Amino acid sequence: MLYEMRTYRLKTGAVPAYVKLVAEEGIALQKSHLGQLVGYFTSEISPLNEIVHIWAYASLDDRAARRARLNADPAWLTFLPKIQALIETMENKILLPTAFSPLD
């Protein structure tokens, strides 16, 4: 199992609009293609205006296949520009759990 942590720095004040869009339109699309959502978070203390979401995958190949399916979905392609307009920077990390991690 591996984990993908995606961190988005949003424009100042854009967190409520972003969260509303994802809740109403985006998360169902993501879950239908990406599978296991580990968590979706907003930052409360520095740095501000950040969104972090973590997804679990069986392998890098599993991740690539799932993301390709998401990126081919016409509904996702219609939704994506709505949140992209709110994002200033994006960071993506692939995380591997240690042998003693509670997440396998």
VOBA-1610 file (N, C-alpha, C; in pm, whole numbers, padded with zeros to 5 digits, always signed):
BEGIN
Met+00085-00118+00000Met+00000+00000+00000Met+00089+00124+00000Leu+00049+00223-00078Leu+00117+00352-00074Leu+00012+00460-00064Tyr+00057+00578-00022Tyr-00034+00689+00001Tyr+00012+00810-00079Glu-00084+00877-00139Glu-00056+01000-00212Glu-00112+01115-00130Met-00024+01209-00095Met-00067+01328-00022Met-00059+01447-00116Arg-00172+01508-00141Arg-00181+01623-00231Arg-00210+01746-00145Thr-00127+01849-00159Thr-00142+01972-00083Thr-00162+02087-00180Tyr-00271+02159-00163Tyr-00303+02274-00249Tyr-00303+02400-00164Arg-00227+02499-00206Arg-00234+02631-00145Arg-00334+02710-00227Leu-00440+02756-00160Leu-00547+02827-00229Leu-00528+02978-00220Lys-00598+03048-00305Lys-00600+03194-00296Lys-00661+03233-00162Thr-00616+03344-00106Thr-00667+03391+00022Thr-00819+03402+00018Gly-00881+03338+00115Gly-01026+03343+00126Gly-01101+03241+00042Ala-01031+03158-00032Ala-01096+03065-00124Ala-01132+02929-00063Val-01090+02904+00060Val-01114+02773+00119Val-01264+02738+00125Pro-01351+02826+00174Pro-01493+02788+00178Pro-01552+02753+00041Ala-01518+02830-00060Ala-01570+02802-00195Ala-01516+02670-00248Tyr-01388+02644-00225Tyr-01325+02519-00269Tyr-01394+02399-00201Val-01406+02406-00070Val-01466+02296+00006Val-01611+02272-00040Lys-01685+02378-00064Lys-01823+02364-00111Lys-01828+02295-00248Leu-01743+02337-00340Leu-01739+02275-00472Leu-01704+02127-00464Val-01604+02095-00384Val-01563+01954-00372Val-01674+01873-00307Ala-01734+01926-00202Ala-01841+01852-00132Ala-01960+01827-00224Glu-01997+01928-00302Glu-02117+01917-00384Glu-02095+01844-00517Glu-01975+01853-00573Glu-01952+01797-00707Glu-01830+01706-00718Gly-01723+01742-00654Gly-01595+01678-00681Gly-01567+01547-00611Ile-01602+01539-00482Ile-01557+01422-00405Ile-01621+01292-00455Ala-01745+01299-00497Ala-01809+01177-00550Ala-01739+01129-00676Leu-01701+01223-00762Leu-01626+01186-00883Leu-01492+01124-00848Gln-01421+01188-00755Gln-01290+01136-00715Gln-01302+00997-00654Lys-01393+00982-00562Lys-01408+00851-00497Lys-01446+00742-00596Ser-01525+00776-00696Ser-01568+00674-00792Ser-01451+00621-00875His-01347+00701-00891His-01231+00659-00970His-01109+00626-00884Leu-01085+00709-00784Leu-00960+00695-00708Leu-00969+00592-00597Gly-01088+00567-00547Gly-01102+00462-00447Gly-01090+00512-00305Gln-00990+00466-00233Gln-00983+00484-00089Gln-00931+00622-00047Leu-01022+00705+00000Leu-00986+00834+00057Leu-00947+00812+00203Val-00825+00849+00238Val-00777+00836+00376Val-00822+00957+00458Gly-00816+01076+00399Gly-00859+01196+00469Gly-00855+01318+00378Tyr-00935+01418+00414Tyr-00943+01544+00340Tyr-00944+01653+00445Phe-00849+01745+00441Phe-00827+01838+00550Phe-00812+01982+00502Thr-00845+02076+00591Thr-00811+02217+00572Thr-00714+02255+00684Ser-00630+02355+00658Ser-00535+02399+00760Ser-00599+02505+00849Glu-00570+02497+00976Glu-00624+02591+01073Glu-00516+02686+01125Ile-00395+02634+01136Ile-00281+02712+01183Ile-00172+02699+01078Ser-00096+02801+01060Ser+00004+02821+00955Ser+00056+02691+00895Pro+00077+02686+00764Pro+00032+02785+00667Pro-00119+02776+00645Leu-00177+02890+00623Leu-00322+02899+00604Leu-00359+02877+00458Asn-00487+02863+00434Asn-00541+02849+00298Asn-00489+02724+00228Glu-00471+02617+00305Glu-00425+02492+00244Glu-00531+02384+00256Ile-00533+02301+00154Ile-00616+02179+00149Ile-00518+02063+00135Val-00537+01961+00215Val-00456+01839+00205Val-00551+01721+00193His-00529+01637+00091His-00606+01514+00084His-00511+01399+00057Ile-00546+01285+00117Ile-00461+01166+00113Ile-00544+01050+00059Trp-00487+00982-00041Trp-00551+00868-00107Trp-00460+00746-00095Ala-00518+00628-00078Ala-00443+00504-00069Ala-00454+00426-00199Tyr-00341+00367-00239Tyr-00335+00287-00362Tyr-00256+00159-00335Ala-00286+00057-00411Ala-00214-00069-00398Ala-00070-00057-00449Ser-00049+00027-00551Ser+00083+00041-00612Ser+00085+00169-00696Leu+00201+00203-00749Leu+00211+00317-00840Leu+00132+00291-00968Asp+00131+00167-01014Asp+00053+00132-01133Asp-00097+00149-01107Asp-00142+00108-00989Asp-00282+00126-00951Asp-00317+00274-00950Arg-00231+00356-00891Arg-00252+00500-00886Arg-00261+00558-01027Ala-00166+00521-01113Ala-00163+00575-01249Ala-00290+00538-01325Ala-00335+00416-01312Ala-00455+00372-01382Ala-00578+00445-01331Arg-00588+00460-01200Arg-00704+00528-01141Arg-00707+00676-01178Arg-00591+00741-01175Arg-00585+00884-01209Arg-00614+00903-01358Ala-00571+00810-01441Ala-00601+00818-01584Ala-00752+00809-01609Arg-00819+00719-01537Arg-00964+00707-01551Arg-01034+00836-01506Leu-00987+00893-01395Leu-01046+01018-01347Leu-01027+01128-01451Asn-00907+01139-01504Asn-00876+01245-01599Asn-00942+01226-01736Ala-01001+01110-01760Ala-01074+01084-01884Ala-01225+01103-01867Asp-01269+01123-01745Asp-01413+01137-01717Asp-01460+01278-01756Pro-01555+01288-01849Pro-01603+01420-01892Pro-01657+01505-01777Ala-01722+01442-01680Ala-01774+01518-01566Ala-01660+01579-01485Trp-01549+01505-01469Trp-01432+01558-01398Trp-01370+01673-01477Leu-01360+01658-01607Leu-01301+01762-01692Leu-01385+01890-01689Thr-01514+01878-01669Thr-01601+01995-01654Thr-01584+02058-01516Phe-01567+01974-01414Phe-01552+02022-01277Phe-01416+02086-01251Leu-01311+02029-01304Leu-01173+02068-01272Leu-01145+02218-01284Pro-01186+02286-01389Pro-01156+02430-01399Pro-01216+02512-01284Lys-01324+02464-01225Lys-01387+02536-01114Lys-01294+02545-00994Ile-01224+02434-00964Ile-01133+02439-00848Ile-00996+02492-00888Gln-00954+02468-01011Gln-00824+02519-01055Gln-00817+02670-01043Ala-00928+02738-01063Ala-00931+02884-01052Ala-00903+02931-00910Leu-00918+02843-00812Leu-00898+02879-00671Leu-00760+02840-00618Ile-00685+02760-00694Ile-00558+02704-00648Ile-00442+02791-00694Glu-00350+02821-00600Glu-00228+02893-00635Glu-00111+02799-00662Thr-00091+02701-00573Thr+00018+02605-00590Thr-00031+02466-00552Met+00037+02367-00609Met+00003+02227-00580Met+00132+02151-00551Glu+00124+02061-00454Glu+00236+01974-00421Glu+00182+01833-00406Asn+00257+01738-00453Asn+00215+01599-00451Asn+00329+01514-00396Lys+00298+01425-00301Lys+00399+01335-00244Lys+00343+01193-00245Ile+00431+01099-00272Ile+00399+00958-00256Ile+00466+00913-00127Leu+00387+00858-00036Leu+00435+00818+00096Leu+00424+00667+00112Leu+00529+00607+00165Leu+00529+00463+00194Leu+00530+00445+00345Pro+00437+00368+00399Pro+00432+00349+00543Pro+00548+00264+00594Thr+00592+00296+00712Thr+00696+00215+00777Thr+00633+00085+00827Ala+00716-00009+00867Ala+00668-00138+00916Ala+00583-00122+01042Phe+00605-00017+01120Phe+00532+00001+01245Phe+00419+00104+01234Ser+00391+00150+01114Ser+00283+00247+01094Ser+00147+00180+01116Pro+00052+00252+01177Pro-00082+00195+01192Pro-00153+00180+01056Leu-00108+00255+00957Leu-00158+00236+00820Leu-00065+00138+00752Asp-00119+00033+00692Asp-00031-00066+00629Asp+00008-00027+00488
//
